[in-house]
């Protein structure tokens, strides 16, 4: 159709509006947070430094001449101070994940997104990167001004210094992460020659690169669009959950305090927008709880600071529940509503799992034995005329002291181990021994018979394992 074929609108008839094309995604806007001081901000930084002290410090702690915390992929062992877990102990790693999940459910039901605001790696590293940014580029107004400046040598120098420090921190983070799976002292020795393994190089740059990208550039976008926790947190909240709330009954209608005007009809909120300027995800808490809110509490400190300057009571923005805000609970009433059925159920389940795990670890036998039949020779006649079966015994000493064990066999009268009954296993050693078991010809009917291997530590009879196998009589 040509342009000539398009008929103009008739007089008196309004032309139809052109369809509006919208975007499915909100345009990203850089958030220039303003720093503040206060109780919540102080605790947030305490948790930031505490978590990073643990993360960066644990690989350097030694225990019995080895790294205290190490997921040793080559040896297939997990060392946690005096505890050694083998692949057969993956059950305990599963319990750790279950305990972590229920702890998250419990803390969320009680106090909202505490994990997000104070211990989530995304939040922690974003805060560290922003701290470096503030040291180099200045406060929020200085950073805004710098970004609006035209390209210059000064601008590139400041930005370059910031990104170099970011990259160094990110690479050291990736290096430390790999140090939990390969002994970190071996990694340090490999630095001069760059003699790292392929997977070690990959994970250093992969983890470090993602740290640089997520904490340096994406920041709040991860919390808004990538983190699933923000989406399903509502199922763990109720009206008695402690969250960051704006007291609209006290604050509305809000407005600026101008000299010479009547302020009697205004609420306590002066509409200064400081709570928005300090928010790391850029939300307005006065609009109510939003899924983007990470519960960091910096808006509380900022608002309290403004209230102090205006000589008004603190708590216009505070950490409380929706019921407490609506029904004006006192502190005792607020605390009494924390203990409710949901919290009790989560607590009981969590206590049971932790108790059962602790009991299992405390009573477990520090010995693992796998019995594997030699399938190449199912049964054969030995030189002395007896019937012989061969077995491979994999003995795992899961203590950090060398031990000797005595092997025994039972299940059929006349059954005997002829290859030796004493086995030595070093500290945390996986020892494999070939065991020859013989039975006089005719002592049992032809076919398969159940037998039992008894492996007992010589220094402690309570350290004993009994493993079932079969003996084939020809």
Secondary structure, DSSP 8 states (H G I E B T S, - for coil): --GGG-----TT-----------SS------------SHHHHHHHHHHHHHHHHHHHHTT-BSSSSBSEEEETTTTEEEETTEEEEGGGHHHHHHHHHHHHHHHHHHHHHHSSHHHHHT-HHHHHHHHHHHHHHHHH-SHHHHHHHHHS---HHHHHHHHHHHHHHHHHHHHHHHHHHTTTTTHHHHHHHTTTT---HHHHHHHHHHHHHHHHIIIIITHHIIIII-THHHHGGGG--TTS-EEEE-HHHH-S-----TTS--TTS-S-----HHHHT-TT---GGG---TT-----HHHHHHHHHHHHTT--S-SEEEE-HHHHHHT--HHHHHHTTS-HHHHHHHHHHHHHHHHHHHHHHH--SEEEEEEE-SS-S-EE-TTS-EEEEEEEEEEE-SSS-EEEEEEEESSTT-EE-S-SEEEE-TT-EEEEEEEEEE-TTSS-SEEEEEEEEEEETTEEEEEEEEEEEEEE-
